[in-house]
Amino acid sequence: METTSPLPAQFLAQANLFLQALGDWEQQLQSLSWRDLTEPVQSGRVALVSVDMINGFCHEGALASPRVEGIIPAVVDVFEGAYAAGVRQFILAQDAHTPDATEFAQFPPHCVQETAEAANIPELAQLPFANLYTTVHKNSLSGFHGTGLGTWLEQHRDLQVAIIVGDCTDLCVYQMAMHLKLYANAHNLPLRVIVPANAVQTYDTPFATARQLGILPHDGDVLNLIFLYHMSLNGIEIVRNIQR
């Protein structure tokens, strides 16, 4: 049986230093207040974008994660804080897969369209301003490929702030944040893309579980932090939370 060579000690030492630096970076994240966004909110140029806060990632199904379920209170707080501040643009980008989705080759079948898994979590669906939600159904990790969200973005080129919450930090949240930031950069638009770290999360698959299932491991703590940092490297504002 062919074996792989162990990683060089120098690489492991550097990786450990980098992980420590990431931890220091996370500890220094600053909070944001809705008062800091008063001007763009009052001009109607702020959008709250929720990614995949649906039952299939929170409450039921093959990909439901207690880590993602755990951010529900923080996500609801961002929604309520946004509405109280005057935000009226709420975009919900949500998985609604076709039964034969190609993505099911990479992930177990989940969130099939018109099933309970693909529905809003009740914690968001029951908010009194849920009639303001614009729902975008997606069949991939991207909220823009094969959806109408690109048209919406073109129609809102005066958007000044996009706040992103949801899951997963290293998958659909990352795709959403990067698309918005790259679109703004390509068109020289001063769009602030903001991600509150307490309102995003990813799943965890420990090494032992991954070996048992024959899949790749996925360290939720490490990947959540690395992708927050990577978004920051790309000009996306990572804040600890958004306070009322």
N, C-alpha and C positions, 0 to 999 in steps of 0.2 A: 504494500500500500504506500502510495506517495504521501510524504509528510511535508508540511510547510515549515520553513525556517522561522525560528522565533524572531520577534522584532528586536532590532538592536537596542542595547541598553540606553544609548544616547537618545534615540527616538522616544523611548518610553519616558526618559527624564524630561525631555522637552515637552512631551504631551502632558505630563503631570504639572509642569510649570504653567502651561497654557490653561489647563483646567482650573488651576488655582486663580489665574488672572481672570478667567471668566466669572468665577465666584465673586471675586472682588468687584468686578464690573457690575454684576447683578446687585450686590449690596449697596452700590452707590446710585442706583436708579432713583430718580426724583418723581414725586407725585405731580399731577396736573390738576387744575381746578376748572370747573365749567366756567368760572368767572374769567379765566384766562382766554376763553374762546368767545367772549361776549360779542365782539364786533362781527365775526363771520357768522355766528348763530343768528344775530339780529338781521343780517342781510340775507339769510336763507341759504348760505353757502357751506353748510356742514351736513354731512351724511354719516349716519351710523350704519356700518355694514356688518351684519352677523353671518358667520359662516358655519353651516352644518350644526346648528343647535336644534337638532331634531331627535326624535325618540330613538332612532337606530344607533346613535352614538352616545346616548345618555341613559336610556331606560330599558331597552330591550333589543334583542338581536345579537348576531355573531360579533359585531364590532362595538357593542356598548361597553363603555369604559368607566369605571368608578372615578378615574382621574378627571375625565371630561364632565361627568355628572357633578363632580365637586366644584366646578366653576360656575354652576348655574346661579347661585346667589350673587356672585360678582357680575355676571352678565346681565341679570335682571336689574341690578343697581345701576349699571351703565345705561340701560334702556330708560329707566325711570328718571335718572339724572339728566339724560339728554332731553327727554320730553319736558321736564320741569324747567330746563334752561331755555327751551324754545325750539329745539330741533324738531323738524317735521318730515325729514327724509330718512326713512328706515328701509334699507335693502337687505333682504334675507336670501342669501345664496345657499341653496340646499340640494343635496343629493336626491335625485328621483330617477333611479336607474331603470333602463329597459330590462326586461327579464333575462335577456341574452347579452347583457353588457360585457364588452371586452374586458373591462376592468376586473371582472370576477376571476380572471386568470391570475391576478396579482393579490386580490383580497377575496375573502369568502363573500358569497352573495349577501347583499345588504341594501336596505333603503330602496327597495323596488317601488317604482311609482305607484301611487294610489294605495299604498299599504300603510299600516299604522307606523311602521318604522320611518317612513318618509314624511310624517306629519310633524309640525311644530311641537316642541315640548310644551306641555300645558302651562308651564310657568311663564312663557312668553305669549302663548295664544290667548291667555286670559287677562292680559294687561288691558286696561280700558281704552288704550289708543291703538289697539291691534289693527283697526281699520286703516291705519296709515301705512301698513307694511306693503312693500312691493316685493313679491316673492319671485326669485329667479331659480328655476329648476335646472340642474346640471347633471350631466351623465359622465363626468370625469372629475379629476381633482381641480380643474380650472373652472372658475365661475364665468369665464369669458368665451371659451371655445364651445361653439354650438349653442350659444344662448343669445339673448337680446341685450345682455349687459353692456356690450361694447357700444351699441346704439345709444343706450341710456347715458353712457359716459360722454359720448360725442355731444349729446344734447345738454350736458352739464359741464361744459369746459370752463365755466366760471367757478366751479367748485373750489373752495379754498382749504377745506379740511375733510379728510375721510378717516373715521375711527373704526378700527376693525377688532371684533371680538369673535371667539368661537374656537373651533377645532378643525384639524389638528395643526399645531404650531408649525411643524416641519412639512406639512403637506398642503392642505387646502388654504389655511391661513397664509402661509408663506406665498403660495401662488397668487392669492388675491392681493396681498400687500405689494409684492414685487411688480405685478402687472400695473397696478395703479401708479406706483412710483416711476416705473419705466415709461409709461404713457406720458406722465407729466414731464419727465426729463426730455423725452423725444420732441415734445411740443413746446418746451420752454415755459411750462405752466407752473406757477408757484403753489402747487398742491402739497399740503402737509398730510402725510400718511402717518397716523398715530396708532400704536398698538399698546393697550394697557396690559402689562405682563400678568396681572392677577386675573384677567378675564380671557386668557387663552391657555390651552393645555394640549398635551398629546398622550397617546396610550403607551403602555409598557408591556413588553414581552421579554421576560427574563431569559437568560441563556439556557437554563435547564428546560424551561417550557418550550423554547424554540427548538432545541434538539429533539425533544419528545415529538413535536409536531412536524419536524422536518422543514422548518421555515427559518428565515433570518431573524436573529434577535433584534430587539428594539428597546434600547434603554431610554425610557421616557424622560428621566431627569436630565441626562446628558444631552439628548437631542433637543429637548425643549429649550435648554439654555443656549446651545450652539446656534440654533436657528433664530432665536431672539437676537443674539449677537450679530449673526450674519445679516439680518434685516437692518440692524443699526449701522453696520458697515456700508450698507447701500442707501443710507440717507433716510431710512424710516425711523420715526421717533418712538423709542421704546420707553414707556413711563411705568412707574410702579402701579399706579391706579389713577382714576379720575375722581376727584373728590367733589362733593356737592358744595 
